[in-house]
Amino acid sequence: PKTNLSLCRLPLPREPRAAPSRAPLAHSPRMAMASGAGASSSTDRASSPMAVSKAHPANALLVRLGSRGDNEAWSRYLPSALRLPHPVAPPARVAAWESESTVDTEDQSDALGAIKVQGRVWTFSRQAHGCRWVQRALDNAANDDERIALLEELRGHIVEASMCPHANHVLQKCITTIMPEALQFVIDEIVADSVAEVARHKYGCRIVQRLLERCEMVQLRRIVETIRANLASLSKHPYGTYVVQNLFENGACEERCAIMRVVQGDLISLCAEPNSVIVVTSVVEALKPDEQRVLFERIAENPGLLVSMAGSKQGAALVVRMLDLLQEPHLQIVAAGISAGAEAIAASRHGREVLAHVERLGDRFGAM
């Protein structure tokens, strides 16, 4: 017998599908806000420690550690701000720390309130936030005795503080606000370590400059002697050059004359370096026009030097001054040197300014 294949094509009966399970509408924040009961439950969840920890981890951590002991072994794994020997900061202060990038410094200080820094100056000075608190305490101190008491906490750490990206600001504030007589131990610690090393440091050079501006030369004798012994090398250093310039501006006549002698004796070498040419410019500005012309004539005898000088801001300014002061035949020598290196000079913005100045001179460079 033949099988009726049409029966095999009949669809099998299907079981009814279960409706998909959906979360209650009250779980949606928007729906929860629309209903009174939902709003209440949402508020409870938002105020729970877990919700706080997701929104403000530091706040939740402080809440959970509010009763901890300072001597517990695991406390050393906490951030440095929580390991300080004082009670845990309230959440309001932590919120101010977290909003540092968006809140003005003055607003932060107001939000933080009066922070006691005495006894913690060295600890705070090494922190981005703490160094500001110490500086504010120095500004708000009632008298020099209070400022000196804060400075004394840096004793033994002066060199380290001068090279710290945060503590150097505290040390500068101390130098500028405290009477020079109380700064002698600051000078002594720098001298005992290495004046030249501090003067060549990115942050240390600032400390040496503040001392040169504030203290008497009698106090600074050993620092000045070290600077004078390293004038040429410091002048060529990217940070040491600022120390030499500061000494030339604030030093006594003896120090200024010493720097002038170094510049006159090593003029060509100093002009070839972008850092030391700034020192040469400072010396030139202090000379009379006839004395300036003598130095410029020596530079003009090295045409290749003009091309390298024109590439830096201070070097280009010096070349422009040369063009205004020099006379024949040295003026033609400078003109020929600039003409020969015009392509290389035009590669930099400052060099193009030199070429533009040459064009403005017009008739004086008819030979070009």
C-alpha positions in Angstrom: 0.0 0.0 0.0 1.1 3.5 -0.8 1.9 5.9 2.0 0.0 9.2 2.0 2.9 11.7 2.2 0.6 14.6 2.8 0.2 13.4 6.3 4.0 13.9 6.9 3.6 17.6 6.0 1.1 18.4 8.6 2.5 20.9 11.2 3.1 19.5 14.6 1.2 21.1 17.4 3.2 23.8 19.1 3.5 24.4 22.8 2.4 27.9 24.0 5.4 30.2 24.6 5.9 31.7 28.0 5.7 35.5 28.1 9.2 37.1 28.5 10.0 38.2 32.0 10.5 41.9 32.5 11.9 43.8 35.3 9.4 45.8 37.3 8.9 49.3 36.1 9.8 50.6 39.5 13.4 49.5 38.8 13.7 52.1 36.1 15.1 55.4 37.6 12.7 57.5 35.6 9.7 55.4 36.4 10.8 55.3 40.1 10.9 59.1 40.2 7.4 59.2 38.7 5.9 57.1 41.5 6.1 58.1 45.2 7.0 54.6 46.4 9.5 54.2 43.6 11.1 57.5 44.4 11.4 56.5 48.0 13.1 53.2 47.2 15.4 54.9 44.7 16.4 57.4 47.3 17.2 54.6 49.8 19.3 52.9 47.2 21.1 56.1 46.3 22.0 56.7 49.9 23.3 53.2 50.5 27.0 52.6 51.0 27.2 50.7 47.7 25.7 53.6 45.7 28.0 56.1 47.4 31.0 53.9 46.6 30.1 53.9 42.9 29.6 57.6 42.8 32.3 58.7 45.2 34.8 55.9 46.0 36.8 58.1 48.3 33.7 59.1 50.3 32.7 55.4 50.8 36.2 54.5 51.8 36.3 57.1 54.4 32.9 56.1 55.7 34.0 52.5 56.1 37.4 53.4 57.6 36.1 56.1 59.9 36.8 54.1 63.0 40.0 52.5 62.0 43.1 52.6 64.1 46.2 54.4 62.9 48.5 51.5 63.9 46.7 48.7 62.0 49.1 46.8 59.7 47.0 47.1 56.6 46.9 50.9 56.8 50.2 51.2 55.0 48.5 50.1 51.8 46.2 53.1 51.9 46.9 56.3 49.9 49.3 58.7 51.6 46.5 61.2 52.4 44.8 58.5 54.5 48.0 57.4 56.3 48.7 60.8 57.9 48.8 60.8 61.7 45.5 62.6 62.1 41.8 61.7 62.0 40.3 60.7 58.7 39.2 63.8 56.7 35.5 64.3 56.4 33.8 63.5 53.1 33.4 67.3 52.4 37.2 67.7 52.2 37.6 64.6 50.0 35.0 66.1 47.6 37.1 69.2 47.5 40.2 67.1 46.7 38.4 65.3 43.9 37.2 68.5 42.3 40.6 70.2 42.3 40.8 70.2 38.5 37.5 72.2 38.2 37.5 74.3 41.3 39.5 77.5 41.7 42.3 77.4 44.3 40.7 80.0 46.4 37.3 78.2 46.3 39.1 75.0 47.4 40.7 76.7 50.3 37.4 78.0 51.4 35.8 74.6 51.1 38.6 72.9 52.9 38.5 75.4 55.7 41.5 76.1 58.1 43.9 73.1 57.8 46.4 72.7 60.5 49.8 72.2 58.9 52.0 72.7 61.9 53.8 69.4 62.6 53.1 68.1 59.1 54.9 70.7 56.9 57.4 68.3 55.3 54.7 65.7 54.6 52.3 68.2 53.1 55.0 70.0 51.1 55.6 66.9 49.0 51.9 66.7 48.0 50.2 68.6 45.2 47.4 69.7 47.5 49.4 69.9 50.7 52.0 72.3 49.4 49.2 74.8 48.7 48.0 74.4 52.3 51.5 75.2 53.6 51.8 78.2 51.3 48.5 79.5 52.5 49.5 79.0 56.1 52.7 81.1 55.4 50.6 83.8 53.9 48.2 83.9 56.8 50.8 83.7 59.5 50.5 86.5 62.0 54.3 87.2 62.3 57.7 86.0 61.3 57.9 83.7 64.3 55.1 81.6 63.0 56.6 81.5 59.5 60.0 80.5 60.9 58.4 77.7 63.0 57.0 76.3 59.7 60.3 76.7 57.9 62.1 74.9 60.7 60.2 71.7 59.9 62.1 71.6 56.6 65.4 71.6 58.3 67.5 68.7 57.0 65.3 68.4 53.9 66.3 71.7 52.1 68.0 70.1 49.1 65.4 67.5 48.6 62.7 70.1 48.9 64.4 72.3 46.3 64.3 69.5 43.8 60.7 68.4 44.5 58.0 69.5 42.0 55.7 70.5 44.9 58.0 71.3 47.9 60.0 73.8 45.9 57.0 76.1 45.9 56.8 76.0 49.7 60.5 76.7 49.9 60.2 79.7 47.6 57.4 81.0 49.6 59.5 80.7 52.8 62.3 82.6 51.2 60.1 85.4 49.9 58.2 85.9 53.2 60.7 85.3 55.9 63.5 87.7 56.9 66.8 86.8 55.3 68.6 86.3 58.7 66.4 83.2 59.4 67.3 81.7 56.0 70.9 80.9 56.9 70.4 77.2 57.5 68.8 77.0 54.0 71.9 78.4 52.5 74.2 76.1 54.6 72.4 72.9 53.5 72.6 73.8 49.9 76.3 74.7 50.2 77.0 71.4 52.1 75.4 69.4 49.3 76.2 70.9 45.9 75.4 74.4 44.8 76.2 73.6 41.1 73.9 70.6 41.2 71.0 72.5 42.7 71.6 75.4 40.2 71.4 73.0 37.3 68.2 71.4 38.5 64.8 72.2 36.9 63.3 73.3 40.3 66.5 73.9 42.3 67.5 76.8 40.1 64.4 78.6 41.3 65.6 78.3 44.9 69.0 79.7 44.1 67.4 82.6 42.3 65.1 83.5 45.2 68.1 83.4 47.6 70.1 85.7 45.3 67.1 88.1 45.2 66.5 88.1 49.0 69.7 87.5 50.9 72.7 89.7 51.5 75.9 88.9 49.6 77.7 88.2 52.9 75.3 85.3 53.4 75.6 84.1 49.8 79.4 84.3 49.6 80.0 80.5 49.2 77.1 80.2 46.8 78.3 83.1 44.7 81.9 81.7 44.7 80.6 78.4 43.3 78.6 80.2 40.6 81.6 82.3 39.6 83.8 79.2 39.4 81.3 77.6 37.0 80.1 80.6 35.0 80.8 79.3 31.5 79.2 75.8 32.1 76.2 77.2 34.0 75.6 79.8 31.3 75.3 77.0 28.7 73.0 74.9 30.8 69.2 75.2 30.2 68.5 75.9 33.9 71.9 77.2 35.1 71.7 80.1 32.7 68.8 81.6 34.7 71.0 81.5 37.8 73.8 83.4 36.0 71.3 86.0 34.6 69.9 86.5 38.1 73.3 87.0 39.6 74.2 89.5 36.9 71.0 91.5 37.7 71.0 91.3 41.5 74.7 90.8 42.3 77.2 93.3 43.4 79.5 95.2 41.0 82.2 92.6 41.6 80.0 89.7 40.4 78.7 91.7 37.4 82.3 92.5 36.3 83.2 88.8 36.7 80.4 87.8 34.4 81.4 90.5 31.9 85.0 89.2 31.8 83.8 85.6 31.2 81.5 86.8 28.3 84.3 88.9 26.7 86.8 86.1 27.0 84.5 83.3 25.7 82.3 85.3 23.5 82.2 83.1 20.4 81.5 79.9 22.3 78.8 81.5 24.4 77.1 83.0 21.3 77.0 79.6 19.7 74.7 78.1 22.4 71.0 79.1 22.6 71.1 79.1 26.4 74.2 81.1 26.9 73.4 83.7 24.3 70.8 85.0 26.8 73.6 85.8 29.2 75.5 87.6 26.4 72.4 89.6 25.7 72.1 90.6 29.3 75.7 91.7 29.4 75.4 93.6 26.1 72.4 95.6 27.4 74.5 96.7 30.4 77.3 98.1 28.2 77.7 101.5 26.5 77.1 101.6 22.7 80.9 101.8 22.0 81.5 98.8 24.2 78.7 96.9 22.5 80.2 97.7 19.1 83.5 96.1 20.1 81.8 92.9 21.0 79.7 92.9 17.8 82.8 93.4 15.6 84.2 90.2 17.1 81.0 88.3 16.4 80.9 89.7 12.8 84.3 88.0 12.1 82.5 84.7 12.4 79.8 84.7 9.6 78.7 81.1 10.3 77.9 82.1 13.8 75.2 84.6 12.6 73.2 81.7 11.1 73.0 79.7 14.3 72.3 82.9 16.4 69.4 83.9 14.1 67.6 80.6 14.9 66.9 81.4 18.5 64.8 84.2 20.0 67.6 85.9 22.0 70.2 85.3 19.3 68.0 86.9 16.6 67.5 89.9 18.8 71.2 90.2 19.2 71.8 90.0 15.5 69.2 92.8 14.9 71.0 94.9 17.4 74.3 94.3 15.6 72.8 95.4 12.3 71.7 98.7 13.9 75.1 99.5 15.6 77.8 98.2 13.3 79.5 100.4 10.8 81.7 99.7 7.7 83.5 97.4 7.0 82.0 95.1 9.6 78.5 95.9 8.5 79.2 94.5 5.0 80.7 91.3 6.6 77.5 90.8 8.5 75.4 91.4 5.3 77.4 88.9 3.4 77.1 86.3 6.2 73.3 86.8 6.3 73.0 86.6 2.5 75.0 83.4 2.3 72.9 81.7 5.0 69.5 83.2 4.0 67.9 79.9 3.2 68.9 78.3 6.6 68.0 81.5 8.4 64.5 81.6 6.8 63.8 78.1 8.2 62.9 79.6 11.7 60.4 82.2 12.7 63.1 84.3 14.4 65.4 84.0 11.4 62.6 85.4 9.2 62.4 88.3 11.5 66.1 89.0 11.0 65.6 88.9 7.2 62.7 91.2 7.5 64.8 93.7 9.4 67.5 93.5 6.8 64.9 94.4 4.1 63.7 97.3 6.2 67.3 98.6 6.3 67.1 99.0 2.5 69.9 101.1 1.2 72.5 100.0 3.7 72.5 96.6 2.1 72.5 97.5 -1.6 75.3 95.0 -2.2 72.9 92.2 -1.2 
